[in-house]
Amino acid sequence: PLFEEAVRAEGVDLDVTRPPSAEAMRRQLRAWEFDVCEMAFGAYLIARSQGADVTALPVFPRRAFFHAQFMRRADASVGGPHELAGKRIGVAEYVQSATVWARGVLEQDFGLDPRTVRWSVERAGADSTGEVLGFKPPADIHVQQTPGGKRLVAMLAAAELDVALVGSSPQVQARTDLRPLFADPLAEGRRYYDAHGYVPANHTYMVSGRLAREHPEIVMRYFGRVIPA
């Protein structure tokens, strides 16, 4: 509604650019093109650790229990999250926010050491957030690109991966040969919420440090005070 001018931020004129979120994030990380920009949490944290002059608004375009989106073959020997040590796991990108959340939950709630897993990533090169940020995985983490950029769903179906984080992919919905890693993803979401008290958020909005310092009132109006247009 804010971008479509159904409501407006008091005293603020917005110049809105609406590319796909992945493109917007890459443009922001390369050239700091925007005063305010949607940003993946993983990218935001890396950028901050590298000294980027940015802060974030507590506004979250999407929340989900990302770890509950792992899929396996219906005939796979992997029976659940406690059996992933030594396995091959496919993710879109190692620093993708959904992957960061999923890896963290597997480690903290199910005891999976990420160093015991062979990770395959679908995105690499210029199309990846990691490339833009200059991210390199730790030396003791085994990460490789899928061969020839092969898609995760195809590799999972061909038993070239044991599990893959593809549960939200439209390619998965019609397949009968794939099953969720968690037998009841909804119940797993309830378990996580009961244990931790929140639903993980994968994106936020990044604000330039200059804007926050020089015009904090604009940031607050953008964040919390809107009136009918």
ABEGO torsion letter per residue (X at the ends): XAAAGABBBBGBBBBBBBBBAAAAAAAAAAAGABABBBBBAAAAAAAAAAGBBBBBBBBBABBBBAAAABBBBAABABAEAAAABGBBBBBABAABAAAAAAAAAAAAAAGBBAAABBBBBABBEAABAAAAAGBBBBAABBBBBBBGGBBAAAAAAAGABABBBAAABAAAAABAABBBABABAAAAAAAAAAAAGBBBBABBBBBBAAAAAABAAAAAAAAABBBBX
